[in-house]
Every structure is written in structure tokens, then in C-alpha cells.
Amino acid sequence: MKEMRWLELLSATRLGSKKNQNELGRSPFHKDYDRIIFSQSFRQLNRKTQVHPLTQHDGVHTRLTHSLEVSCVGRSLGMLAAEKIKDNLPSWISPADLGAIIQAACLAHDIGNPPFGHAGEYAIREWFDTAAQNNFLDALSPEESADVRQFEGNAQGLRLLTRVDHHPEDGGMRLTAATLGAYLKYPWLSKPIQENESAQNRAKFGCYQSEKNILAEIANRLGLIELGEYHYCRHPLTYLLEAADDICYALIDLEDAISLNILTYEEVEPIFIKLIADYGIPNELSLPWTTWQQKIAALRGRAMKRLVEEVTNAFSRHQTTILMGQLQGTLLQYCPTDISAGIEEAKNLARQKIFGHRQKIDLEVIAHMSLQHILDAFMPLTMPNKSTNYKDRKLMLMLEQSGVHFGDNHYQNIMQVLDIVGKFSDHQAYHLAQILQGHRPAFTS
């Protein structure tokens, strides 16, 4: 059986790079982290939904704070995993290097998410599903149509990282192959949609047709095992990224729900205590003057310490299976059964009490309608040789000021608009939707 090699998997070669420079005090992977954190796309995550759209509560997570926390957990997972498999790693790779690769990939893991989070993804997919029925996508190939009808934040993120930000059409952020490989949770293309099939609940994918050659280049540099045409197995470090994301959104999203009075601390505490197991109950829980925020912080720290230890144990135990591209499921499923059960309990509580809460539903309806208005306004302009009226010309000017340059390829025109819409923060999208409906929103500096 073929087995991937760490020597290739940890390649520091940069996509689109014209030079390779070594710097004192900063590895190529730390440079990746810096490039992502200074990017405009990353800054836009500051007012993008993590779970609660358009929230006015300063303490509730956005995609930016979520991504920063995931990157911290990912770094810990990477460094500890490196210590446990160090005999298999190249001599020039340190635990800090492995930690930096995963830290950078985690930082970018949500960079392609549209405004309003998953509600935004559903709104975009629904718009294109309807457009397909109205013959708007007839000029696209079945594969291109599948891309836009299944708008996917992971694939949009790869596009931003490798084509749009910093160096357009010339490597994007020019990140290392190792970081891009770790980022790719789904290193394959979308599948064409069958007639009368909805795209809403299709399987995830990580690359659009427009970036398929970039996907192949990354996979070839890293030696990812090819499973089909433009379909590859995951980079081993992706499993650690996925674990970091799962840990953060399963546990920390519950804290946000307490802040918003959707859950009580008493509902959340037992889940953390079960995950801690024999790591010891924090003293803060028995002090009479301790706030719920202090209690939950103590519980979270103790739980995460155990989770990082057990996830890296699972990674070390199953390293060979992972390198052969044969690991099924997530690393959390290979941890002690109480861990996977505890994470699932946390997710179930969120499904039951958070995702169906009226406060969240109301905001998601606003989110959905906002994106529908934006797409209604801009997408018709992507048709090649379309005749325009006064309003269209003003809308076109707005797009051109954002860097759009339409040509004769309808698919490429659509993707350019999605690049702009996908970058909007929740508040930018909401305000623009108000303008498009003839309302003047209350602008803030």
C-alpha cells in the first residue's frame, strides 16, 4: 500500500513564489501565519457570524475570535503531536514548526465563509438553485453549475488564499504547500447535480473548478494519495485542524449561549465535568463568590488540556493508517468513548436549545433575505453582453470599484461577484441590502 511521507508533506515550497528566502527567527510556516493574519479577508471575519448573526453582544464569538481560538488549540495539538512522533519527522522539523503549520491553517479555516455563516451559505445556494431552474446557468458546464449551486466556504477559502488576496492570479498569499495541504479539509471537487436534485444538503467539497489545477499542484508537491480525478486523501495534519475546530465550536459556542440567556450555566457545567474525567474539578467551582464566567473558564481549561492529550495520543497511535490515507472519521472518534460522547452531548444541546431559538431564527431570516437582495441586484450583471439601464450601470460601477473585470466567461464573472459578496461582513451585507431596497441605513464610522 502507498504511504505518504513526512518529508514531502511538510514542504515549505510556496505556491507562486518567485524566490525562497530563509529568515532568522521566523520559519516559513510562521510567515504563513503572519500573511494570513494581516490579510483583508481575515480582518473581515471580525463581524462575521460564528453562530449568532448580527449580534450586538461584545462578548459573543465572531468568526475572527473563533478562528484565533482554534489556531491556539491547533498549535498545541501540533506541537504535542510532533513530540509524540518526532522519530518519524525530518530532522529539520521542530515541534514549533508543526505547531505553526496547523496554527496557520486553523487561522484560515473559516476565511472563505460568507456573511451570516451557514445561513449565508444556504441563502447563496438557494438563489443559484432557483437561477438554474430559470436557465440563468445554461452557459455553465455541469461542474461549474455544481460549484455555484453548492457554494462552499471551504472552496471559497482556497480561492482566496491561492488566487484572490495579495497577488491576484499569481499565487494569492503564496503560502507554503504544507499549510495549504493542512487547510484542505476536503481535497476534491464538487459533483455535478442531477436533474431535480437540490444542492442544499450535498456533501462538502474543498475546491471549485476554477482552482482545480492549483489543487493538483498542491497535492503533487505534498505527495497526497490520489483517489480519483482531482480527488485526494487528506493531509495528515488536517485531522488535527478538524479536531481543534470541533473542540472549540462544540464547547465555546455553549458559553455564548449563556451570555445571550439562551442557556444557563447549570445546563452546561455537567458536560464540561464529564469531559474533564480524572483531571480534577477546578477549585473555582466551590468558591461562593466565583462568577459563572470564571467557573466556565476554569472548566474549559481543564477540559481542553485533556482533549489535547487524548487527540494527540490518537494521532500518534493511528499515524500509519493516516499516512496511508485510510483513517475513517475524525480523531475524536478514536479517543476514549466518554470524550466523543461528551462532544456529541455538547453538539446536541446546541441543536436543541440554540439553533432553534426564536432569537436566532429571526436573525437568520434577516440574513437570508439580505443576501437574496444582493444577489438579485448583482448577479444579472454577470451575463456577457448584457444590455444595461441606469441602475445597472450604477451597480456595475460599484462592482468595478471592488476590482471586478467582467469578460465573456459567465462562470468566471459569477465567481468574481461571489468573491466580493463572500468577503462582506454581516453588517456590510445587511447595510448594502437596505440600500438596494431603497432604504438608507444608519451608518456608523
C-alpha positions in Angstrom: 0.0 0.0 0.0 1.2 3.5 -0.8 2.2 5.7 2.2 2.7 9.4 2.3 6.0 10.7 3.5 6.5 13.5 6.1 9.5 14.7 4.0 7.1 15.8 1.3 4.1 16.5 3.5 6.0 19.3 5.3 7.1 21.0 2.1 8.0 24.7 2.7 7.8 25.5 -1.1 5.5 28.4 -1.7 2.6 28.5 -4.3 3.5 31.1 -6.9 6.7 32.1 -5.1 9.4 33.8 -7.2 12.1 33.3 -4.6 12.8 31.2 -1.5 14.3 33.2 1.4 15.3 31.9 4.9 14.8 34.4 7.7 16.4 34.4 11.1 13.9 33.9 13.9 11.0 33.1 11.6 10.2 29.8 9.9 8.4 29.7 6.5 5.3 28.4 8.4 5.4 31.3 10.9 5.5 33.6 7.8 2.3 31.9 6.6 0.6 32.8 9.9 1.7 36.4 9.5 0.4 36.6 5.9 -3.0 35.3 6.8 -3.4 37.5 9.9 -2.5 40.7 8.0 -4.9 39.9 5.1 -8.0 41.8 4.5 -10.0 38.6 4.2 -9.1 37.6 7.7 -9.9 41.0 9.1 -13.4 40.7 7.6 -14.1 37.8 9.9 -14.3 40.3 12.7 -18.0 40.9 12.1 -19.0 37.6 10.5 -21.3 35.2 12.2 -20.0 32.3 14.2 -23.4 31.1 15.4 -25.4 34.3 16.1 -25.9 36.7 13.2 -25.8 40.5 13.7 -25.2 40.1 17.4 -24.7 43.3 19.4 -23.1 41.5 22.4 -19.4 42.3 22.6 -18.5 39.1 24.3 -20.0 36.7 21.8 -17.7 35.0 19.3 -17.4 36.1 15.7 -15.6 34.1 13.0 -12.4 36.0 13.8 -12.3 35.3 17.6 -13.3 31.7 16.9 -10.5 31.3 14.3 -8.0 32.8 16.7 -9.0 30.3 19.4 -9.0 27.4 17.0 -5.5 28.4 15.9 -4.3 28.3 19.6 -5.7 24.8 20.2 -4.3 23.7 16.8 -0.9 24.9 17.7 -1.0 22.9 21.0 -2.2 19.8 19.1 0.6 20.2 16.5 3.4 20.7 19.0 2.4 17.8 21.3 1.7 15.5 18.3 5.2 16.3 17.0 6.8 15.4 20.3 5.0 12.0 20.1 6.0 11.2 16.5 9.4 13.0 16.4 11.3 9.9 15.4 9.3 9.9 12.1 9.7 13.5 11.3 12.5 15.1 9.2 15.4 16.3 11.3 14.9 19.9 10.3 11.3 20.0 11.6 10.8 21.0 15.2 7.6 20.7 17.3 7.2 24.5 16.9 7.3 24.1 13.1 4.5 21.5 13.1 2.5 23.7 15.6 3.0 26.7 13.3 1.7 24.9 10.2 -1.5 23.9 12.0 -1.8 27.2 13.7 -1.7 29.0 10.3 -4.1 26.5 8.7 -6.5 26.9 11.6 -6.4 30.6 11.4 -7.6 30.4 7.8 -10.0 27.5 8.2 -13.1 29.8 8.0 -11.7 32.6 5.8 -14.0 31.7 2.9 -17.2 31.7 4.9 -19.8 34.2 3.6 -21.6 36.7 5.8 -24.1 35.2 8.2 -22.2 31.9 8.4 -24.1 28.7 7.4 -27.3 30.7 6.9 -25.4 32.7 4.3 -24.2 29.6 2.5 -27.8 28.3 2.4 -29.1 31.6 1.0 -26.5 31.6 -1.8 -27.1 28.0 -2.7 -30.9 28.6 -2.8 -30.5 31.6 -5.0 -28.5 29.6 -7.6 -30.8 26.6 -7.4 -33.7 28.9 -8.4 -31.5 30.6 -11.0 -30.7 27.2 -12.6 -34.4 26.5 -13.0 -34.7 29.8 -14.8 -31.9 29.0 -17.3 -29.5 31.5 -15.8 -26.7 28.9 -15.6 -27.2 27.4 -19.1 -23.8 28.6 -20.3 -22.0 26.8 -17.5 -20.8 23.3 -17.6 -22.5 20.8 -15.2 -19.4 21.0 -13.0 -19.3 24.8 -12.9 -23.1 24.9 -12.2 -22.5 22.5 -9.3 -19.9 24.9 -7.8 -22.2 27.9 -7.6 -25.3 25.9 -6.6 -23.3 24.3 -3.8 -21.4 27.5 -2.7 -19.0 26.2 -0.2 -17.0 28.2 2.3 -14.1 25.7 2.3 -13.7 26.0 -1.5 -14.1 29.8 -1.4 -11.3 29.9 1.2 -8.9 28.0 -1.0 -9.7 30.5 -3.8 -9.0 33.5 -1.5 -5.7 32.0 -0.2 -4.3 31.0 -3.6 -5.8 33.4 -6.2 -7.5 36.5 -4.8 -5.6 38.0 -1.9 -2.2 39.8 -2.1 -1.1 38.5 -5.5 -4.2 38.1 -7.7 -4.0 35.2 -10.2 -0.3 34.7 -9.1 -0.3 32.6 -6.1 -2.6 34.6 -3.8 -1.0 34.8 -0.4 1.8 32.5 -1.6 1.6 30.2 1.4 3.6 27.0 1.8 2.4 23.8 0.4 2.3 22.3 3.9 0.0 25.0 5.2 -2.3 24.8 2.2 -2.4 21.0 2.5 -3.3 21.1 6.2 -6.0 23.7 5.3 -7.7 21.4 2.8 -10.4 19.5 4.8 -12.0 18.3 1.6 -9.3 18.0 -1.2 -11.7 17.2 -4.0 -14.1 18.9 -6.4 -17.9 19.3 -6.3 -20.0 16.7 -8.1 -22.5 17.6 -10.8 -26.0 17.9 -9.6 -28.6 15.5 -11.1 -31.9 16.8 -12.6 -34.5 17.7 -9.9 -31.9 17.3 -7.2 -31.5 20.1 -4.5 -27.9 21.2 -3.8 -28.7 22.3 -0.2 -27.5 19.2 1.6 -24.9 17.8 -0.7 -21.6 16.5 0.6 -18.9 19.1 1.3 -16.0 19.8 -1.1 -12.9 21.9 -0.9 -12.1 23.2 -4.4 -14.0 24.9 -7.3 -13.4 24.1 -10.9 -11.6 27.4 -11.2 -8.9 26.2 -8.8 -8.6 22.5 -9.8 -5.1 22.9 -11.3 -4.0 24.6 -8.0 -5.4 21.7 -6.1 -3.5 19.2 -8.2 -0.3 21.3 -7.8 -0.6 21.3 -4.0 -1.4 17.6 -3.9 1.6 16.7 -6.2 4.0 18.8 -4.1 2.9 17.1 -0.9 2.5 13.6 -2.3 -1.1 13.3 -1.3 -2.6 9.9 -2.4 -4.8 10.3 -5.5 -8.2 8.6 -5.0 -9.7 9.8 -8.3 -9.6 12.6 -10.8 -8.8 15.8 -8.8 -9.7 13.8 -5.6 -7.0 13.2 -3.0 -6.8 11.9 0.5 -6.4 14.4 3.4 -3.1 15.8 4.6 -2.4 14.1 8.0 -2.3 17.5 9.8 -5.9 18.2 8.6 -7.1 15.8 11.2 -5.6 17.9 13.9 -7.1 21.1 12.4 -10.5 19.4 12.3 -10.2 18.3 16.0 -9.2 21.9 17.0 -12.3 23.3 15.3 -14.6 20.6 16.7 -13.4 21.2 20.2 -13.8 25.0 20.0 -17.2 25.2 18.4 -18.7 22.3 20.5 -17.6 23.8 23.8 -17.2 27.6 23.4 -20.4 28.1 21.5 -22.2 27.0 24.7 -20.6 29.8 26.5 -22.0 32.3 24.0 -25.5 30.9 24.6 -25.1 31.5 28.3 -24.1 35.2 27.6 -27.2 35.6 25.4 -29.5 33.9 28.0 -30.3 31.0 25.7 -28.7 28.5 28.1 -28.0 28.6 31.8 -24.6 27.8 33.3 -26.2 24.8 35.2 -27.1 23.2 31.8 -23.5 23.5 30.6 -21.5 22.6 33.6 -22.2 18.8 33.6 -20.9 18.5 30.0 -17.5 20.0 31.0 -17.2 18.0 34.1 -17.7 14.7 32.2 -15.0 15.7 29.7 -12.6 16.5 32.5 -12.9 13.0 33.9 -10.0 12.4 36.3 -8.2 15.6 35.5 -9.7 17.1 38.7 -12.5 19.6 39.4 -11.3 23.2 39.5 -11.3 24.9 42.9 -13.3 27.8 41.3 -16.5 25.7 41.3 -16.6 25.6 45.1 -15.8 29.2 45.9 -19.0 31.2 46.8 -18.0 34.4 45.1 -16.9 32.9 41.7 -18.9 34.1 38.7 -20.1 31.8 36.0 -17.6 33.2 33.6 -14.7 32.3 36.0 -16.2 28.8 36.5 -16.6 28.1 32.8 -13.1 29.4 32.1 -11.6 27.0 34.7 -13.6 24.1 33.4 -12.7 24.9 29.7 -9.0 25.0 30.5 -9.1 21.6 32.3 -11.2 20.0 29.6 -9.1 21.3 26.8 -5.9 20.0 28.5 -7.3 16.5 28.5 -8.7 16.8 24.9 -5.3 17.9 23.5 -3.6 15.0 25.3 -6.1 12.4 24.0 -6.4 13.7 20.5 -2.6 13.6 20.0 -2.4 10.1 21.5 -5.0 9.1 18.9 -2.9 10.8 16.1 0.2 9.0 17.3 -1.4 5.6 17.5 -3.0 5.8 14.1 -0.2 7.6 12.3 0.4 4.7 9.8 -3.3 4.5 8.9 -3.4 8.3 8.4 -0.3 8.2 6.2 -1.9 5.6 4.1 -4.9 7.8 3.6 -7.2 5.2 5.3 -8.4 6.7 8.5 -12.2 6.9 8.7 -14.0 9.6 10.6 -12.3 12.1 13.0 -9.6 11.8 15.6 -12.2 12.5 18.4 -13.8 9.1 17.5 -10.5 7.4 18.3 -10.3 9.0 21.8 -11.8 7.4 24.9 -15.5 6.9 24.4 -16.5 9.4 27.1 -14.8 12.2 25.0 -16.7 11.5 21.8 -19.9 11.1 23.8 -19.2 14.4 25.6 -18.6 16.3 22.4 -21.7 14.9 20.9 -23.7 15.8 24.0 -22.5 19.4 23.7 -23.5 19.5 20.0 -26.9 18.0 20.8 -27.5 20.7 23.4 -26.7 23.3 20.8 -29.0 21.7 18.3 -31.9 21.5 20.8 -31.6 24.9 22.6 -29.5 27.2 20.4 -30.1 26.6 16.7 -33.9 26.5 17.1 -34.1 29.5 19.4 -36.5 32.2 18.1 -33.9 35.0 18.6 -31.5 33.1 16.2 -34.3 32.2 13.7 -35.4 35.9 13.4 -31.8 37.0 12.6 -31.3 34.2 10.1 -34.4 35.2 8.2 -32.9 38.7 8.0 -29.6 37.3 6.9 -31.2 35.1 4.2 -33.3 38.0 2.8 -30.3 40.3 2.8 -28.2 38.0 0.6 -31.1 37.3 -1.7 -31.5 41.1 -2.4 -27.7 41.4 -3.0 -27.6 38.5 -5.5 -30.8 39.7 -7.2 -29.1 43.0 -7.9 -25.6 42.0 -8.9 -25.8 38.5 -10.5 -27.8 39.5 -13.6 -24.9 41.8 -14.5 -22.6 38.8 -14.9 -24.3 37.8 -18.1 -21.9 38.5 -21.0 -23.0 41.3 -23.4 -26.0 42.2 -21.2 -27.7 45.4 -22.0 -27.9 47.8 -19.0 -30.1 50.6 -17.8 -29.2 53.4 -15.4 -29.5 51.4 -12.2 -27.4 48.5 -13.7 -24.6 50.9 -14.7 -24.5 52.3 -11.1 -24.4 48.8 -9.7 -21.7 47.9 -12.2 -19.7 50.9 -11.1 -19.9 49.6 -7.5 -18.5 46.2 -8.6 -15.7 47.8 -10.7 -14.7 49.8 -7.7 -14.3 46.5 -5.9 -12.0 45.2 -8.6 -14.4 43.3 -10.9 -13.4 43.0 -14.5 -16.0 41.0 -16.4 -15.3 39.1 -19.6 -17.1 36.7 -21.9 -17.0 33.7 -19.5 -20.2 33.7 -17.4 -18.8 31.3 -14.8 -15.7 33.5 -14.2 -17.9 36.6 -13.9 -20.1 34.9 -11.3 -17.1 33.8 -9.3 -15.8 37.4 -9.2 -19.1 38.6 -7.7 -19.0 35.7 -5.2 -15.5 36.8 -4.2 -16.9 40.2 -3.3 -20.1 39.1 -1.6 -18.3 36.3 0.2 -16.0 38.8 1.9 -18.7 41.0 3.2 -19.2 41.1 7.0 -22.7 40.6 8.3 -23.2 44.3 8.8 -21.8 45.2 5.4 -24.2 42.8 3.7 -27.2 44.0 5.8 -26.4 47.7 5.1 -26.0 47.0 1.3 -29.2 45.1 1.2 -31.0 48.0 2.8 -29.6 50.4 0.1 -30.6 48.1 -2.7 -34.2 48.2 -1.3 -34.2 52.0 -1.4 -33.6 52.5 2.4 -30.8 54.5 3.9 -29.3 52.6 6.8 -27.9 54.3 9.8 -24.1 54.3 9.0 -21.5 54.0 11.7 -17.9 55.0 11.5 
